[in-house]
Amino acid sequence: MTGRLMLLDTASLYFRAYFGVPDSVRAPDGTPVNAVRGLLDFIDRLVKDHHPDKLVACMDADWRPQWRVDLIPSYKAHRVAEEHEGAPDAEEVPDTLSPQVPVIEEVLDALGIARVGVAGYEADDVIGTFTARADGPVDIVTGDRDLYQLVDDARDIRVLYPLKGVGTLQVTDEAWLREKYGVDGRGYADLALLRGDPSDGLPGVPGVGEKTAAKLLTEFGDLAGIVAAVDDPKAKLTPTQRKRLTEAAPYLAVAPKVVRVADDVPLPEVDTALPHAPRDPAALDALAARWGLGSPLQRLLTTLEA
């Protein structure tokens, strides 16, 4: 089945829901469910406004994969709450959000919304692989600009970036990227790794900010072109730029594998079709009663039935 595929960067969205919905929103026993209710309302609005044919909630089975850390040890290091030998490190997450994640997973499963996380990979990699395999248009819903690298007008792949809730979305296509950053989707990963990203622990090239990175990419085409220019005495690089890029060579050799999302994740077989009725009505009724989710679930079910 072709048709529009919507991929949710689920953690990005439930973090936004958690901080956007008051924690006074609670289950009958007083447990906060603001992230759960907020995410259900987000999905309801996304389906109403954008009419996807297929929907996948992409999950972080490993938010800080070891293969990325092996290449750049600082990768997300400042967000580690607890190190685990032989298992993914625990991410620093608000105390009242962590218990809501299993509830979110149970509700999505009972609804019949495909939920995919793959051991050793981030949700970004799951999204990248679904996007690479898609045979129709794709909407990626995320508050993470890293996924701008997947934007591709020729394949009708765009990023819907929430500005306020999900009622106001920035529709990111290649024209928007060129206007904002001077690059297309393919060039965004190169710009990001040159510029660096403190929120992900990526150092970047010292002294190369966003504007300089964009100019270098315009001049030399891509990262490979910039690296080649460093060894070309005729290339239009200032002595300072040449020195900084030379000193950053070890970082530039490994950064692409860290920054670019994987597109070869071993995805499980799942039914991505948007459900029109819950997969497990009895389980959904029990979850609605246990967590006080009657109103948002009813709104979403009405939207899905339509």
N, C-alpha and C positions, 0 to 999 in steps of 0.2 A: 504493500500500500504506500503510494506516495502521498504527499500532502505536507502541510506545515508542521514541522517538529519544533516543540518548545523544550529547551533544556534549562532546568533550574539549578543554579548554584545554591543548593539548599542551605548550607551553613551561612552563606552571605546573607540570605534572605531571613533566616530565623534570628540571626544576630540583629538585623535591622528591626525585625518585629519586636524583639526583646527590649531594645532601647526606645522603640517608638510607641509601644503600648504600655500603659502604667502597670506596675507590678501589683497594684490593687486588684487587678483582674485575676481572680483565684477560683480554684475548684471548690466544691462544697466543703471539703475538709480543710480549706485554707491554703492549700498548696498553690503557688503562683503558676498560672498557665498563660501568661501574656504572650510568650513566644509561640505557643501552640495556636492560640486563637488568632494572633496576628498573621501567622503564616497561612492559616486557612483562609483568612480574608484576602491575603495577597493572591493566593491561587485563584480564588473566586473572581477577583478583579481582572487578573491576567487572562483567564479563560473568557470572561465576558467581553473584554476589550480587544483581544487579539485572535480569538477563535482558532486555537491550534487543533490540528487533527490528531497529533501525537504529543505526549507529555512524559518527560522523565525527570524525576527528582534525583539529581546527581549528588552523591555523598562523599565525604572525606573518610575513606577507610584508613588512610594514613595522611595526616595533615602536614607531616614533615618527613617525607620518605628518606630513608638512609642513603639511597643512591644519589640524592641531591646533596645531602650533608657531606658525603664523602668527597664531593667535588668542591663545594664551598661550605666549610664548617660553620660559618656565621649564619647560614641560611635559617631564618626564623628562630635563631638561638635565643633571642631575648623574650620569646613567647613561651618557652618551655617552663611548665610548672613543676614537672617531676620527670626525671629520666627513668626509663624502664629498660632493663637488659633483655635483648632479644624480642622486644615488642615496641610498638610506636610510643614515643614519649607523650606524656600528658600535656595538653595545651592549657595555658592559663585562660580559664573561662569563668564568668561570674557564677557564684555559688548556686544561685537560684535558676540558672539557665541549664546547667548540666543535667539535672533530673528531668527536664522537659524534653530532651532529645529522644529518649526511648519512646516517649508518648507520641511525639511527632512521627516516628517510624511506624509505630503500631497503627496510628490513624491512617497514614498513607497506604499501608498494606491493606487495611480493611476496606478502604475506598477503592482499591484496585489501581492506584496510580503507581506506575513503575518506579521503583527505587533501586538505584544501582550505585554500589561502592565496590571497589576492587582492591584487595590487599596490596600494599606497596605503592599505591597511587593516590593522588589528590583528586578531588572532584573536578578540578580544571582538566586533568588528564582524561577523565571519563568523558567530559564535555568535548575535549579535542578529538577523541576517538569517534564518538557518535557523530560529530560534525564531519569528520573525514569520510565516514561511511554513508552519510545522508544522501538520498537520491532526490531530495526536494529542498525547498527553502527551510532555513533554520533561524529561530529566534533564541538567543542565549540571554537569560535574565540573570544579571549579576551586578553586585556592587563593587566588583573587582576589575580594575582597569586592565589587569594583565591579559584578560581575555579579548581585548581589542585586537590582539594579534590574529584572531580567527575571522575577523570581518573580511568579507569577500563579495563584492557587488556582483561579480559574474555568476556566482552560485547562489545569490540572494541569501547570504549569511550576514546577520546583523546582531548587534548587542543592544539589548534594552537595559539601560542603566537607570536604576531608580534615583530620582532626585528628591521626591517626597512621597514616602510610602511606595506604592506601585501605581498610584493614580496619575502621577506625573513622571513619565519616563523619557529619558534622552535616547532617541533612536539613533544609534551610532552606525553610520555607514562610511564608505571610503571618502565621500565628499566631506563629511564632518571631520574625519581624522586628518585629512589634508589641510583643512582650514585651521584646525586646532593645533596639530603637531607637525604638519609638513610631511607626513608619511602616509602610506596606505597600511592596510592590515598587516601585510607581510613584513613591512618595515618597522612596525611598532615594537616587536620583540627586540630587534637590534637597538632601537632607540632606548628602550627600557633598560637593557643591560649596560649600555654605555653610560646612561644617566645614573643608574643605580636606584635602589629603593630601600630606604632605611626601615620601612615597615616590614620588609621581607628579609632584612639583613644582607642585602646585596650592596657591596661597596661601590660598584660602578668604577669609572675611570676618574681619578681625582682631577678636578678642574674642568671636567666636561659635563656641563649641565644640559638641560633639555634643548635649548636653542643651538648650542654648539653641536650636539649630537645630530640634530635635524640637518644642520648645514653640512656636516661631514657626510651624512647619508645622501643628501642631494648631490654632493660633489662626486662621491665615489660609488654610489649605488646601493651598497649593502655592507655588512660587517666584513665580509671577505675582501671587498674592494678597499675598505679602509686599512685592513691589516696589510694588504699588498702594497698600499701607498706608503706605508711606513718604511719599506725597504727600497722605495723608488725615489731617488734624489730629485727627480723632476716633478714629483707630485706636489700639489699645492697645499702643503701643510706648513704651519709656522714651526719654528724650532721648538717652541714650548709644547705644541701639540704632538710633534714627533717624539719628543722626550717622554711625555706622559703616556702616550700609547705604547711606546717601547717598554716602559717600566710596567705597564699593565698587561703585558703579553701573557703571563701565566693565567691571569684572571680571564682574559678574553678567549683563551683556549678552551676553558671549561664552562664559562657562563652560558653559552647558547644551549647546552643540554639542560641546564638548570632552569633557565628562563622560558624556553619554548615548551609549550605543553606537549605531552606525548600524544601520538595519534595511533598507537599500536597496542593499546591496553586490551588484554584478553577479556572482552565483555561477555557476561552471561547472556543466554538466550532469554529475552523478556518480551512481553507483549507491551509495546509502547503506545498502543491506541488509547486515546482519551476515553476513560470509562463513562458510560451513561447511567450506570446504576452501581451501587457498591458491590464489591467482590464478596464481602462477608457482612451482611446486614446485622446479624446477631452480635458479632464482635463490635461493630460500629455503634450499635445501640448501647452496649455495655460501656464502651469508652466514653460516649457522650454523657451517660449518667455519672460515671466515675469522676470525670474531669470537668463536668459542667460545660460541655461543648455544644449543647443543643442548637443554639441560634446560629453560630458560624457554620456548623455542619449542615444545617437545613438549608441555609443560603447556598452553600456550595453544591449540595445535592440537587437543588432546584436548577442551578446553572448548568450542571452536568447533564441533567435530564433534557434540558432545552437544546 
